[in-house]
């Protein structure tokens, strides 16, 4: 569970930090490099936890958009 929480916190960090967002964008679909970058920022998580967090975060964004 902690790993998924870290993945979610990293997603939020990427959204609020433009330089980090650019670095993540440059990685493309390379999940292992993304995990290494996240670890440098103190966020450690498994690939599966990251994918789960992305799905949950996306669903929240969709709900928020449809509520407005």
N, C-alpha and C positions, 0 to 999 in steps of 0.2 A: 504493500500500500504506500509506503514511504517513497518508493521509486516512482509510482504514478503521480504522487503529490509533487515530487521534484520535477517531473516532466511538465506538469501543469504550470508550475511556477516559472519554468524556463520559457514556455510558450508565452506567458504574460510578459516576461522580461524582454523577449524578442519583439513583442508588439510595442513596447514603450521605449526601446533603445534603438535608434536609427542605425548606428554603426554596427551593432550586433545583427540587426535585421539584414543589412547588406552582406555581412559575412555569411549568414545562414543562407541567404538567397544564392550566393556564389557557389554553395555546396551542391545545389540541385537536389537530386534524389539520393545522395550518398549519406545514408542513415548512420553508418559507423563514424564517419567524419563529423557528423552533427553531434553524435554522442560524445565524441572527444572534445569538441568545442564547448559543449555544455559543461563537461566535467571541469574544464579550465575556469569556468565561471562558478563552480561549486555545485552544479546540478548533475547528479548521477542517477541514471535510470536505464532500464532495459529497453530494447527496441519495441517489445510488445507493450510495455507501459506507455511509451511515447505514442505509439499508434492509437492506443485506447484513449489517451488524453486528448489527442488531436480530434478524434471522432466526437468525444464529449464536448470539447470546446466549440467545434463546428456546429453541433446541434444547439448549443446555447446561443450562438450567434444567429442562427436561423430563427429560433424562437423569438429572440429580441427584435429582429428585423420584421417579423410578421406581426408583432404586437404593436408596432408603431404605424 
